[in-house]
């Protein structure tokens, strides 16, 4: 077999292996996807059955306590915002301190440098560094204001939660199992939906790989066909020349 034929054989084997791997992966991921879909449907049925059943029994309490639990669901997010704002404020404070320290170092270097032409150079550099200090201070002030605003949001939220707890304590206590169970089932369904999306992407990726290998095999087949046609034409031409001579 020619060198070109050897290369084609290697390519064919490679693409066939890709096809087999893609087929196995597609089957595996599709099985997992079907399993997650069944689990999602079961969770959805459970959600509708349990939540609707509790809602009928505790309709009044659920209605009264809804504002409380809606605010409680936001509390974790607001606390996260406060922590992020605090971290950003600390980062900007550190940036200001470092910029100011750099100015002090430049002043010390200027005082220790006895060269006559050094002053102008250092003055320019110090001026640039002072601009950086002002920029850092501005960013720090913005971060401080943002942190203060986030803290105010959290304090207002906590006050509202405390007030609702005092006004509707009994309804909140009775309705708590409803909201807690609803949160658990909702979180489960969201996780299942996310997993379904991931598996669907994996299946599509393997199908694309399968299609790529099929196209590659078709191209190799066309190439082989063209080479054989060219060889056949050359052979016929050679035979014709022999007969004429």
C-alpha positions in Angstrom: 0.0 0.0 0.0 1.3 3.5 -0.8 2.2 6.1 1.8 -0.9 8.0 0.9 -3.0 4.9 1.4 -1.4 4.3 4.8 -2.3 7.8 5.9 -5.9 7.3 4.7 -6.1 4.0 6.6 -4.9 5.7 9.8 -7.4 8.5 9.3 -10.2 6.0 8.7 -9.3 4.1 11.9 -9.2 7.3 13.9 -12.5 8.5 12.7 -14.1 5.1 13.3 -12.8 5.2 16.9 -14.3 8.7 17.3 -17.6 7.4 16.0 -17.6 4.5 18.5 -16.6 6.8 21.4 -19.2 9.4 20.4 -21.9 6.7 20.1 -21.0 5.3 23.6 -21.0 8.7 25.1 -24.3 9.7 23.5 -26.0 6.6 24.8 -24.5 7.1 28.3 -25.5 10.8 28.5 -29.0 10.2 27.1 -29.6 7.5 29.7 -28.5 9.9 32.5 -30.6 12.6 31.0 -33.7 10.4 30.9 -33.1 9.4 34.5 -32.8 13.1 35.6 -36.0 13.9 33.6 -37.9 11.2 35.5 -36.6 12.5 38.8 -37.6 16.0 37.9 -41.1 14.8 37.0 -41.3 12.9 40.3 -40.2 16.0 42.3 -42.6 18.1 40.4 -45.5 15.8 41.3 -44.4 15.7 44.9 -44.2 19.5 44.9 -47.7 19.9 43.5 -49.1 17.3 45.9 -47.5 18.4 49.1 -47.5 22.2 48.6 -51.1 22.4 47.3 -52.2 20.1 50.2 -50.6 22.3 52.9 -51.7 25.5 51.2 -55.3 24.4 51.4 -55.0 23.7 55.2 -53.1 26.8 56.0 -54.2 29.3 53.4 -54.9 32.1 55.9 -51.6 31.7 57.8 -49.6 31.4 54.6 -51.1 34.6 53.3 -50.3 36.5 56.4 -46.8 35.2 56.8 -45.8 35.5 53.1 -44.2 39.0 53.4 -42.0 37.7 56.3 -40.7 34.7 54.4 -40.2 36.8 51.2 -38.0 39.2 53.2 -36.2 36.2 54.9 -35.4 34.8 51.5 -33.7 38.1 50.6 -31.7 38.3 53.8 -28.9 35.9 52.8 -28.4 37.8 49.5 -28.3 41.2 51.2 -25.8 39.9 53.8 -23.7 38.7 50.9 -23.8 42.1 49.3 -22.7 43.7 52.6 -19.7 41.3 52.9 -18.7 42.0 49.3 -18.9 45.8 49.8 -16.9 45.5 53.1 -14.2 43.5 51.3 -14.1 46.1 48.4 -13.8 48.9 51.0 -10.9 47.2 52.7 -9.2 46.6 49.4 -9.5 50.3 48.4 -8.2 51.4 51.8 -5.2 49.2 51.3 -4.7 50.8 47.9 -4.8 54.3 49.4 -2.2 53.4 52.1 0.1 51.9 49.5 -0.2 54.9 47.2 0.6 57.2 50.2 3.6 55.1 51.2 4.9 55.4 47.7 4.8 59.2 47.9 6.7 59.1 51.2 9.4 56.8 49.7 9.7 59.2 46.7 10.2 62.2 49.1 12.8 60.3 51.0 14.6 59.4 47.8 14.5 63.0 46.7 16.0 64.2 50.1 18.8 61.6 49.9 19.7 62.4 46.3 22.3 65.1 45.9 22.4 65.3 42.1 21.4 68.8 40.8 19.1 67.5 38.1 17.3 65.0 40.3 14.8 67.4 41.8 12.8 68.1 38.6 12.6 64.4 37.9 11.4 63.5 41.4 8.9 66.4 41.4 7.3 65.1 38.2 7.1 61.5 39.6 5.8 62.7 42.9 3.1 64.7 41.1 2.0 61.6 39.2 1.9 59.6 42.3 -0.2 62.2 44.1 -2.7 61.9 41.2 -2.8 58.2 41.9 -3.3 58.8 45.6 -6.3 61.1 44.8 -7.7 58.5 42.4 -7.3 55.8 45.1 -9.0 58.1 47.7 -11.9 58.7 45.3 -12.4 54.9 44.8 -12.1 54.3 48.5 -14.8 57.0 49.2 -17.1 55.3 46.6 -16.5 51.9 48.2 -17.2 53.4 51.7 -20.5 54.9 50.5 -21.5 51.6 48.9 -20.7 49.7 52.0 -22.7 52.1 54.1 -25.7 51.8 51.7 -25.5 48.0 51.9 -25.5 48.1 55.7 -28.5 50.4 55.7 -30.3 48.0 53.4 -29.6 45.1 55.8 -30.6 47.1 58.9 -33.9 48.1 57.3 -34.5 44.5 56.2 -33.8 43.2 59.7 -36.2 45.8 61.2 -38.9 44.9 58.8 -38.5 41.2 59.5 -38.6 41.8 63.3 -41.8 43.9 62.9 -43.5 41.2 60.8 -42.4 38.6 63.3 -44.0 40.5 66.1 -47.2 41.1 64.2 -47.7 37.7 62.7 -45.7 35.4 65.0 -48.4 32.7 65.2 -49.1 32.6 61.5 -45.4 32.5 60.8 -44.9 29.5 63.1 -47.7 27.6 61.6 -46.8 28.4 58.0 -43.0 27.7 58.4 -43.2 24.0 57.3 -44.9 25.1 54.1 -42.2 27.6 53.2 -39.3 25.4 54.3 -40.7 22.4 52.3 -41.4 24.6 49.3 -37.8 25.9 49.4 -36.3 22.4 49.6 -38.4 21.1 46.6 -37.8 24.3 44.6 -34.0 24.0 45.2 -34.1 20.3 44.2 -36.0 21.1 40.9 -33.6 23.9 40.0 -30.7 21.6 40.5 -32.3 18.9 38.4 -33.1 21.5 35.6 -29.4 22.7 35.7 -28.2 19.1 35.5 -30.6 18.4 32.6 -29.2 21.4 30.7 -25.6 20.2 31.3 -26.5 16.7 30.0 -28.3 18.1 27.0 -25.2 20.1 26.1 -23.0 17.0 26.5 -25.3 15.0 24.3 -25.3 17.7 21.6 -21.5 18.0 21.8 -21.1 14.3 21.2 -23.6 14.3 18.4 -21.6 17.2 16.8 -18.4 15.1 17.2 -20.2 12.1 15.6 -21.3 14.3 12.6 -17.7 15.7 12.2 -16.3 12.1 12.0 -19.0 11.1 9.5 -18.1 14.1 7.3 -14.4 13.2 7.6 -15.0 9.7 6.5 -17.1 10.9 3.6 -14.2 13.2 2.5 -11.7 10.3 2.8 -14.0 8.1 0.7 -14.4 10.8 -1.9 -10.6 11.3 -2.0 -10.1 7.5 -2.4 -12.7 7.4 -5.2 -11.0 10.3 -7.0 -7.6 8.7 -6.7 -8.9 5.4 -8.1 -10.6 7.2 -11.0 -7.4 9.1 -11.8 -5.4 5.8 -11.7 -8.0 4.1 -13.9 -7.8 6.9 -16.4 -4.0 6.8 -16.5 -4.1 3.0 -17.0 -6.6 3.3 -19.9 -4.5 6.0 -21.5 -1.4 3.9 -21.2 -3.2 0.9 -22.8 -4.4 3.1 -25.6 -0.8 4.3 -26.3 0.4 0.7 -26.3 -2.2 -0.4 -28.8 -1.5 2.5 -31.2 2.2 1.7 -31.2 
